[in-house]
Amino acid sequence: MIKVLHFFKTYYPETMGGIEQVIFQLAEGSARYGIQAEVLSLSSRGAARNETVGTHVAHRSKLDLHVASTGFSFSAFGDFAELAKGADIIHFHFPWPYMDLVHFATRLRKPTVVSYHSDIVKQKTLLKLYKPLMYRFLSSVDCIVASSPNYAQSSRVLTGFKEKVSIVPYGLDRATYPEASVEKLEEWKKQVGEKFFLFVGALRYYKGIHFLLAAAEKTRLPVVIVGGGMLEEELKAKAQASALDNVYFVGKLPDVDKAALLNLCYALVFPSHLRSESFGISLLEGAMYGKPMISCEIGSGMSYINIAGETGLVVPPADVDALASAMQTLWDQPERAAQMGRNAAGRFEKVFTADVMVATYAEIYRRLI
């Protein structure tokens, strides 16, 4: 049995982002390959050991402060060192500068894997200060994993570590998603209608929701926005000021409601316009549910999931006219949209299942051991 310790700044059930979903899928699927996975994260709820998340074990260290979106914990140094002693592999999830400090401070000599989820885009000034530590950290680990060849080739950081970069696309397991009842589906149909574009994700600066609202104003097509975040009130105010009665903000939802909307939606629209969006788990969910997709070309994994003209439409980032045109095109061509959805589902089964992802990581673990 190979024991793997995942380390990331936050985790279920406290936060439900894309990276947390990837860690969850890895931890849940590991047992089939003789791997016992545990997760250590920081939490404002304080420290705790041996909590059950799904079928695996998660641990919490007390979150003491946030600096520039980076969580810090005084106790996590000791917690990590203790848990890592019992692990065969340490699996880091980048970016998180505090993690680099913990790695060097604990001086543990264990095989190390880094899932490189994203370049650092927003914190440009702090990045200049962090760069020496970041490059030292990435130089010290045994394997760096990117989620798509697109991102690995277009990342200035990753091109400097070609010899240790592997490509493992993110994967999802449909069985971990609840099935929405007929009553639940009917409930949502009454609320948002039977034909609509769907966005799912945290309402963050790089998600491009401002452009989506502007495109919705141009087309007047129905759009349902699932998720919350720092920009939620600002975006709602913008929609209200523009009298966008075709846009529905439904907030954070339980998994069964999200599954219902993924089932019902006509197409998934994902307008992320900055490289902080390295892949797009919600886009992958759209493919899993057999939906045509609209995304932006930013040299990231989004264009590895959504193949232009095959599984959906791909537009330039931050281009309202192009986004509006793509939405109208799919809306007006239901047969083409349906075929793109079928193509997306087929590509998902070939490339993006959780089992493929876990099996590939298992090979990496065994190689390092």
Phi and psi in degrees as a GROMACS rama.xvg file:
@    title "Ramachandran Plot"
@    xaxis  label "Phi"
@    yaxis  label "Psi"
@TYPE xy
-87.692  129.01  ILE-2
-103.513  125.236  LYS-3
-120.45  132.635  VAL-4
-109.623  115.587  LEU-5
-87.0338  138.809  HIS-6
-130.801  119.383  PHE-7
-149.032  161.788  PHE-8
-69.4165  -20.733  LYS-9
-156.057  162.556  THR-10
-161.097  171.78  TYR-11
-58.7159  151.427  TYR-12
-89.8664  4.58169  PRO-13
-66.6775  -42.6492  GLU-14
-130.73  151.953  THR-15
-130.56  42.8396  MET-16
-82.4118  -177.147  GLY-17
-64.8018  -41.4202  GLY-18
-66.7983  -40.697  ILE-19
-59.6456  -38.761  GLU-20
-64.2324  -40.1463  GLN-21
-63.7265  -46.5473  VAL-22
-60.9207  -42.6132  ILE-23
-59.3303  -46.922  PHE-24
-64.2424  -39.0306  GLN-25
-64.6797  -45.4704  LEU-26
-67.4346  -40.111  ALA-27
-68.7162  -37.3959  GLU-28
-87.1175  -8.68756  GLY-29
-64.9404  -36.443  SER-30
-57.7262  -32.1407  ALA-31
-62.71  -19.445  ARG-32
-112.932  22.6514  TYR-33
70.8297  33.2057  GLY-34
-122.194  131.863  ILE-35
-105.477  113.399  GLN-36
-104.935  137.372  ALA-37
-129.605  158.015  GLU-38
-127.714  133.944  VAL-39
-117.911  130.645  LEU-40
-142.801  174.137  SER-41
-99.316  151.28  LEU-42
-150.202  138.153  SER-43
-70.9531  -13.2657  SER-44
-78.4216  -7.41557  ARG-45
100.369  -176.855  GLY-46
-80.7875  148.883  ALA-47
-162.399  150.179  ALA-48
-120.518  150.963  ARG-49
56.1143  44.0084  ASN-50
-82.4176  147.827  GLU-51
-96.2426  124.105  THR-52
-122.536  114.452  VAL-53
64.4685  -118.195  GLY-54
-115.874  10.0968  THR-55
-118.52  175.39  HIS-56
-104.195  137.508  VAL-57
-128.452  148.325  ALA-58
-125.068  151.324  HIS-59
-123.657  137.203  ARG-60
-107.25  153.01  SER-61
-70.6957  125.499  LYS-62
-77.4027  122.048  LEU-63
-99.0114  -36.1832  ASP-64
-162.098  161.335  LEU-65
-116.993  132.351  HIS-66
-133.07  116.509  VAL-67
51.9296  50.6448  ALA-68
67.3825  11.2233  SER-69
-109.347  121.481  THR-70
-80.3372  140.595  GLY-71
-125.233  148.051  PHE-72
-145.541  129.763  SER-73
-73.5959  -35.6126  PHE-74
-80.8816  -18.7636  SER-75
-66.8373  -25.1689  ALA-76
-57.5027  -49.7785  PHE-77
-70.5282  -40.1759  GLY-78
-60.9835  -45.9336  ASP-79
-63.2416  -46.2737  PHE-80
-59.2899  -42.6951  ALA-81
-66.2917  -47.1544  GLU-82
-69.1037  -35.7833  LEU-83
-68.0047  -27.3587  ALA-84
-59.9369  -32.5722  LYS-85
-89.9517  2.91055  GLY-86
-101.712  151.394  ALA-87
-91.709  -29.2847  ASP-88
-133.439  136.926  ILE-89
-104.057  124.003  ILE-90
-114.338  103.119  HIS-91
-87.785  153.767  PHE-92
-124.993  110.371  HIS-93
-96.91  143.341  PHE-94
-99.1107  143.733  PRO-95
-168.93  92.1667  TRP-96
-53.6191  -34.3075  PRO-97
-60.1391  -35.6148  TYR-98
-59.1558  -39.5346  MET-99
-61.4795  -42.5819  ASP-100
-61.995  -43.8982  LEU-101
-62.1968  -42.7947  VAL-102
-55.477  -47.8952  HIS-103
-77.7447  -34.8477  PHE-104
-67.2604  -35.0284  ALA-105
-83.9719  -19.8834  THR-106
52.7396  38.7549  ARG-107
-83.1569  134.848  LEU-108
-100.637  79.2647  ARG-109
-127.358  150.932  LYS-110
-56.938  139.003  PRO-111
-127.413  136.799  THR-112
-121.816  137.739  VAL-113
-119.359  119.708  VAL-114
-83.9101  113.197  SER-115
-90.0212  95.778  TYR-116
-81.4822  -27.7414  HIS-117
-168.034  147.962  SER-118
-65.3801  160.243  ASP-119
-88.0595  118.308  ILE-120
-110.514  -48.1983  VAL-121
-77.1933  -44.5751  LYS-122
-84.7413  66.7625  GLN-123
-67.7874  -39.2303  LYS-124
-67.9511  -46.8166  THR-125
-66.6744  -29.1241  LEU-126
-60.3666  -36.4798  LEU-127
-60.9178  -38.3758  LYS-128
-73.9105  -34.8106  LEU-129
-80.636  -24.0232  TYR-130
-49.6122  -48.382  LYS-131
-57.6815  -43.4925  PRO-132
-66.8696  -42.1698  LEU-133
-59.5721  -48.5784  MET-134
-68.4172  -33.402  TYR-135
-66.7366  -41.375  ARG-136
-62.3339  -51.4206  PHE-137
-64.838  -30.8177  LEU-138
-69.9388  -28.2491  SER-139
-84.5913  -20.9062  SER-140
-82.4337  163.805  VAL-141
-86.4139  -33.3193  ASP-142
-147.934  135.451  CYS-143
-114.307  130.44  ILE-144
-114.406  123.957  VAL-145
-102.413  153.557  ALA-146
-87.8092  -7.68797  SER-147
-159.537  151.94  SER-148
-64.2666  -31.3415  PRO-149
-57.6038  -48.2356  ASN-150
-70.918  -39.9386  TYR-151
-61.4529  -37.9215  ALA-152
-76.9833  -25.3986  GLN-153
-102.999  -2.81426  SER-154
-90.1407  122.443  SER-155
-62.638  -33.094  ARG-156
-69.8866  -50.1235  VAL-157
-67.2006  -31.6708  LEU-158
-64.4251  -18.0964  THR-159
-83.0695  -5.655  GLY-160
-128.782  35.3412  PHE-161
-53.3961  -35.6763  LYS-162
-68.8619  -19.362  GLU-163
-118.179  10.204  LYS-164
-92.7381  128.213  VAL-165
-113.864  155.515  SER-166
-109.13  120.643  ILE-167
-134.597  103.181  VAL-168
-61.6918  145.357  PRO-169
-61.121  151.914  TYR-170
-140.113  154.282  GLY-171
-126.739  155.351  LEU-172
-114.958  111.563  ASP-173
-58.5904  -28.3799  ARG-174
-65.7148  -20.152  ALA-175
-84.0943  -3.12377  THR-176
-100.299  133.698  TYR-177
-69.7612  152.981  PRO-178
-90.9719  125.892  GLU-179
-77.0821  136.215  ALA-180
-72.5497  163.772  SER-181
-59.0308  -39.2082  VAL-182
-63.8154  -40.3865  GLU-183
-65.764  -42.045  LYS-184
-62.3652  -43.4095  LEU-185
-65.6107  -36.2648  GLU-186
-59.196  -44.1842  GLU-187
-74.433  -34.1165  TRP-188
-59.0519  -41.2217  LYS-189
-66.1867  -30.8097  LYS-190
-83.8506  -39.5547  GLN-191
-124.529  -1.2044  VAL-192
93.0907  179.455  GLY-193
-103.949  -7.80803  GLU-194
-138.957  113.681  LYS-195
-158.58  157.336  PHE-196
-86.246  145.373  PHE-197
-122.458  132.83  LEU-198
-116.166  133.971  PHE-199
-127.811  127.448  VAL-200
159.843  167.701  GLY-201
-69.2594  142.926  ALA-202
-87.0747  80.2604  LEU-203
-112.479  169.595  ARG-204
-59.9762  -29.3489  TYR-205
-95.1686  2.19086  TYR-206
-82.0604  -11.9839  LYS-207
72.1227  24.7422  GLY-208
-67.9601  -31.6803  ILE-209
-56.8787  -39.846  HIS-210
-70.9587  -34.6894  PHE-211
-64.9988  -41.6834  LEU-212
-63.5048  -40.8643  LEU-213
-64.8386  -38.605  ALA-214
-67.392  -37.5285  ALA-215
-65.6856  -33.0039  ALA-216
-67.8217  -37.486  GLU-217
-69.7232  -43.6873  LYS-218
-91.4852  -26.5095  THR-219
61.7415  21.2507  ARG-220
-81.2268  149.639  LEU-221
-72.3393  134.8  PRO-222
-133.572  129.636  VAL-223
-108.587  128.093  VAL-224
-114.556  114.384  ILE-225
-103.076  127.038  VAL-226
135.802  163.491  GLY-227
-131.816  179.904  GLY-228
154.118  -176.096  GLY-229
-61.9038  -28.3711  MET-230
-93.5042  3.97531  LEU-231
-58.1139  -50.6191  GLU-232
-66.0994  -39.0876  GLU-233
-61.3851  -43.4802  GLU-234
-69.4281  -39.9527  LEU-235
-63.2291  -39.6673  LYS-236
-64.1292  -40.041  ALA-237
-63.7892  -43.0608  LYS-238
-63.7906  -40.0842  ALA-239
-67.2831  -41.2207  GLN-240
-64.3515  -29.7039  ALA-241
-94.2811  6.27604  SER-242
54.4052  46.501  ALA-243
-86.2256  76.8399  LEU-244
-75.8641  -0.812227  ASP-245
-94.8567  1.45918  ASN-246
-112.855  127.854  VAL-247
-114.922  113.277  TYR-248
-90.0378  113.953  PHE-249
-108.391  0.601158  VAL-250
73.2239  -169.43  GLY-251
-70.7758  138.774  LYS-252
-127.706  152.862  LEU-253
-60.6664  156.594  PRO-254
-56.1073  -36.7757  ASP-255
-67.3091  -33.7153  VAL-256
-73.1106  -39.0515  ASP-257
-62.8435  -41.4968  LYS-258
-62.4662  -38.0933  ALA-259
-62.3915  -43.7693  ALA-260
-70.4903  -34.4875  LEU-261
-64.8763  -36.7638  LEU-262
-65.1387  -41.7843  ASN-263
-83.4946  -29.5084  LEU-264
-62.1869  152.44  CYS-265
-77.4264  -41.2432  TYR-266
-158.207  158.842  ALA-267
-102.33  131.476  LEU-268
-116.768  130.197  VAL-269
-138.09  87.2084  PHE-270
-90.248  23.1682  PRO-271
-51.602  132.474  SER-272
-120.336  -0.584062  HIS-273
-125.329  157.653  LEU-274
-73.4036  -0.100254  ARG-275
-60.2323  -25.9722  SER-276
-88.7921  91.9519  GLU-277
-81.4711  -21.1743  SER-278
-143.87  -65.6163  PHE-279
101.53  78.4792  GLY-280
-61.1548  -37.507  ILE-281
-64.7048  -35.0197  SER-282
-62.809  -41.3126  LEU-283
-64.3255  -36.0002  LEU-284
-62.608  -39.2033  GLU-285
-59.4225  -43.7517  GLY-286
-63.5689  -41.8559  ALA-287
-60.0716  -35.4611  MET-288
-88.9555  7.49534  TYR-289
70.1003  40.5979  GLY-290
-108.07  141.781  LYS-291
-66.0382  151.864  PRO-292
-128.142  152.746  MET-293
-124.448  126.873  ILE-294
-144.771  175.752  SER-295
-107.565  150.877  CYS-296
-90.9065  105.11  GLU-297
-127.805  18.2839  ILE-298
72.4972  26.5042  GLY-299
-115.975  -173.177  SER-300
-68.2721  -12.5884  GLY-301
-58.0957  -38.9976  MET-302
-82.841  -1.54411  SER-303
-89.1808  -31.5155  TYR-304
-78.4147  -51.913  ILE-305
-99.9673  102.341  ASN-306
-85.5149  119.694  ILE-307
-55.0975  126.749  ALA-308
81.0216  -8.0411  GLY-309
-111.663  -53.7401  GLU-310
-106.891  -4.56317  THR-311
168.298  -159.88  GLY-312
-117.595  142.874  LEU-313
-121.656  129.885  VAL-314
-123.972  162.741  VAL-315
-64.5926  149.88  PRO-316
-70.4481  148.367  PRO-317
58.2394  30.4134  ALA-318
-114.503  97.23  ASP-319
-62.2634  -43.3252  VAL-320
-62.8866  -42.8136  ASP-321
-66.5085  -39.7086  ALA-322
-65.4698  -44.7803  LEU-323
-62.8453  -40.6036  ALA-324
-64.2749  -41.2238  SER-325
-64.3095  -42.148  ALA-326
-61.8103  -44.7586  MET-327
-66.5662  -38.1238  GLN-328
-60.797  -49.2781  THR-329
-64.0242  -40.2158  LEU-330
-61.2846  -39.3743  TRP-331
-84.4471  -8.89288  ASP-332
-127.059  71.0081  GLN-333
-61.2772  -35.5222  PRO-334
-67.6773  -42.2771  GLU-335
-65.0622  -42.0633  ARG-336
-61.1652  -42.9445  ALA-337
-63.0086  -40.0127  ALA-338
-65.7385  -39.9217  GLN-339
-61.9503  -38.9714  MET-340
-62.5073  -41.1772  GLY-341
-64.9416  -39.8646  ARG-342
-63.4824  -39.9943  ASN-343
-63.023  -43.3126  ALA-344
-63.7736  -39.6543  ALA-345
-64.9113  -42.2323  GLY-346
-67.0317  -36.9085  ARG-347
-58.2576  -47.6549  PHE-348
-63.9893  -30.9227  GLU-349
-80.7975  -36.1123  LYS-350
-117.985  -32.1341  VAL-351
-117.658  18.9755  PHE-352
-75.7184  153.515  THR-353
-59.8044  -34.6002  ALA-354
-64.5094  -40.1836  ASP-355
-63.1778  -44.5671  VAL-356
-61.7113  -49.3169  MET-357
-64.7898  -41.6889  VAL-358
-61.7788  -39.6073  ALA-359
-69.6536  -41.5293  THR-360
-63.9144  -37.303  TYR-361
-60.6305  -38.3885  ALA-362
-63.139  -41.4278  GLU-363
-63.8368  -45.6548  ILE-364
-57.2472  -47.5018  TYR-365
-64.1814  -38.6722  ARG-366
-62.6734  -42.1711  ARG-367
-70.0841  -36.2219  LEU-368
